[in-house]
Every structure is written in C-alpha cells, then in structure tokens.
C-alpha cells in the first residue's frame, strides 16, 4: 500500500516523533517526508488486508498526532528501481 499521512500540525517534535515511529516499524518499507497534500508518504507491506487493518489500528489510529490517512492499494508494480540517472562529469568539467 501507499499511504498519505497528514499530521495535526507541523511542529518539529511531532515530525521527529513520527519519523522515529516510521523507522521502528517493520511494515513500513519506505517513508518520505514530503510537501503538498500530505506530510508523509509511506510504502507499507502487509500479507493480508486483515494484517493491514491491524497495522492501521496500531500505527495510525492510536497516534493522536495524525489528522488523516489515505490508503492506495498497489494493484501492479509496473517499474521499481533505485537507480538515479546522473551523468559522471567529464574531464573538461572537472577543470
């Protein structure tokens, strides 16, 4: 699942606390602090929807700092990778 998380307010202690929770959760594969409609985007894995429901109850609903959660179920992974297309500088650029 991809999950958009909005916090109640943007305070450094709340953000830091949520980052710590993300890092300590085995279900959260990737977590991103972002700008825009949400404060965080999480990539979460669960074996079943029942497992995901239990995770949401524990991780999201018991956290008073969370204002809202929007879940998107991934239907098909079309492309996945971590390579960043960066060109190495040429000899002329290094001078």
Secondary structure, DSSP 4 states (H G I P E B T S, - for coil): -EEEEEESS--HHHHHHHHHHHHT-SSEEEEEE-SSS-SEEEEE--SSHHHHHHHHIIIIIT-TTEEEEEEE--------------PPPPHHHH-
